[in-house]
Amino acid sequence: MSEILLSQLAHVELISPKPAETVEWMKEVFGLEETTREGQSVYLRGWAEWLHSSLIITEGREPGVGRIGWRTYGPGDPELVAQRLADTEEAVGWVDDWEGHGATYQYRAPHGRHLHEVFWDVERYQAPPEKQDPVIKNRPQRFSGKGIGARYLDHVTMPTQNMRGDIDFYKRLGARHTAQTEVEPGFAVFSTLTCNGIRSSHDLALVPDFSGMTGRAHHIAFRVDQRQDVERAAEVFLANDTPIEFGPGVHGIDEITYLYVREPGGFRMEINSGGWLNTMPDWETTTYQAAGGNPGQSIWRNVEAPEGFHEAWPLPAGEAAAKNDEALADENVRDFFGDNTTGTR
Ligand SMILES: [Fe+2]
């Protein structure tokens, strides 16, 4: 018997210390569409996304990620997740009436302690007549042509103190562990997982958290249709005074064309395209070695991560920063995360 509990990464909440600037950038440069505003949050979605929202911008003191939302594969699945996690330290509980979706069950990953939520009932985006696509019925609205035109939410990447432990937890909810990069045998510094049993190479990625902190995040990724759209996005970012951190390039681990920038609140956003289709439900995790040119990070094996690429938010301070810097001083780790120490940017 097989089981798919989750159907898609539905939304991520991005905390921004500069919410007005972040929202403006997400709409005008990243090309997202605003659905609604409620309390301290603004709800956005890619132009081709059917659900109410995929990126929720919420005001906060420091950049970071709040709720990570997953739509289940069918009705009753949120209850199944709740049953499976009942009486565990991961259980948070039921919440009602979140904007854009129905009854919602929340839980935390055991080690990274990231806050996840699952739901089945969703509010679908309904375009006003002037935005409706007159021809292509699988589009919820016309192509917007705004900014880089980010189309769909793709994945979220998060540090965790215990990657193996969190991978085992996500697998209990149906995730496949598709690939990893090690800096030495048994020391993984990057892992990709997907809840999707039929297509994706990853909708969740993990990196190690050396700071001792929990609940931090490294980046949120959106997707465009073509690899050339990523190069076009680089031009749009340059024209809008958004410095490019890393890319365009191709990660060998999933064969996606990547590009990383920082949004005005300071958080890292990725835009990507391409990638191979992992259709194998019984796929066995592939392992790349970082030493000697990591094909997982750069398929051409000739590009290293830039300074500061290890940064994840909230940034560590004091003892946590010292702990983080000590781990990053390891030559092999530096090869993967870039040569820098915390707090210098
Ligand atoms: Fe990514």
Boltz pocket constraint, residues with backbone or C-beta under 6 A from the ligand:
constraints:
  - pocket:
      binder: B
      contacts: [[A, 155], [A, 157], [A, 205], [A, 219], [A, 221], [A, 270]]
      max_distance: 6.0
